[in-house]
Amino acid sequence: ALLDHGVRWWSDQGGAPVSYTTLDVPLHDGDGSHIHTVEYFSKGGEKGAKRAPLVCLHGYGFGTGLYFSTMPSIVGRWGGRVFALDSLGCGLSSRPRWRLAQGESADVAEVE
């Protein structure tokens, strides 16, 4: 619903028609984990076949919803497909169990 609001707002401002699709990409890690993705594209276009895709990554603790009002305008300017990804543990992506040691017993090289 939030992403729909951004697309409607962009349309109300006179922006070119934009649409999006969401997809949860499986990680095949044995836990059923996935990365949540959103692809924005111009309606009626060929999904930006002439331009390289642009990938937007949020900072720690955020998600693709951060871009709800900016992605439609970015698509209009970029002229190609635009993707937003939720990092693991953020947004609508999986939150896998922590399997490494914690505290002083953690191997810093392994954790990083």
RALINJO-V55370 format. One record per residue. N is the residue number from 1. PSI is psi in whole degrees, 0 to 359 (NA if undefined). OMEGA is omega in whole degrees, -180 to 180 (* if undefined). NEAR is the number of other C-alpha atoms within 8 Angstrom. Layout:
N_PSI_OMEGA_NEAR ; N_PSI_OMEGA_NEAR
This chain:
1_323_-180_4 ; 2_317_180_7 ; 3_323_176_9 ; 4_321_180_8 ; 5_317_179_10 ; 6_319_179_13 ; 7_317_178_13 ; 8_317_179_8 ; 9_314_-179_9 ; 10_316_179_13 ; 11_318_179_11 ; 12_335_179_7 ; 13_0_179_6 ; 14_12_180_6 ; 15_157_178_9 ; 16_148_-179_8 ; 17_130_-179_7 ; 18_146_176_13 ; 19_174_178_9 ; 20_160_172_8 ; 21_152_176_7 ; 22_151_180_8 ; 23_134_172_7 ; 24_113_-176_9 ; 25_118_-179_8 ; 26_146_-179_8 ; 27_347_180_8 ; 28_44_-180_7 ; 29_6_-179_6 ; 30_349_-179_5 ; 31_358_-177_6 ; 32_20_-179_8 ; 33_156_179_13 ; 34_158_173_11 ; 35_125_179_15 ; 36_129_-180_14 ; 37_152_173_13 ; 38_129_176_12 ; 39_124_176_11 ; 40_146_179_14 ; 41_158_177_14 ; 42_132_176_17 ; 43_140_177_8 ; 44_348_178_4 ; 45_184_179_7 ; 46_36_-177_6 ; 47_38_173_9 ; 48_39_-176_13 ; 49_341_-175_8 ; 50_353_-175_5 ; 51_146_178_8 ; 52_145_178_8 ; 53_149_175_9 ; 54_132_-180_9 ; 55_127_180_8 ; 56_128_179_8 ; 57_132_-180_8 ; 58_168_175_12 ; 59_178_-177_6 ; 60_134_174_5 ; 61_1_179_6 ; 62_191_178_11 ; 63_184_-177_13 ; 64_337_177_13 ; 65_337_177_9 ; 66_330_-175_8 ; 67_7_-169_8 ; 68_324_-177_14 ; 69_346_-177_13 ; 70_332_-175_8 ; 71_317_179_11 ; 72_320_180_13 ; 73_326_176_10 ; 74_317_178_9 ; 75_317_-180_15 ; 76_322_-180_11 ; 77_321_-175_6 ; 78_318_180_9 ; 79_10_178_9 ; 80_187_178_15 ; 81_145_179_17 ; 82_128_-179_15 ; 83_144_170_12 ; 84_135_-178_13 ; 85_140_171_14 ; 86_122_177_16 ; 87_157_176_12 ; 88_135_180_10 ; 89_359_-178_8 ; 90_157_176_13 ; 91_229_-178_12 ; 92_10_174_8 ; 93_164_180_14 ; 94_156_174_10 ; 95_84_-176_8 ; 96_152_178_8 ; 97_142_175_4 ; 98_121_-176_4 ; 99_358_-179_4 ; 100_166_179_7 ; 101_161_-180_7 ; 102_162_176_6 ; 103_215_-176_5 ; 104_338_-179_4 ; 105_357_-179_6 ; 106_139_173_10 ; 107_111_-174_7 ; 108_318_-179_6 ; 109_322_-179_5 ; 110_320_-178_7 ; 111_319_-178_7 ; 112_NA_*_4
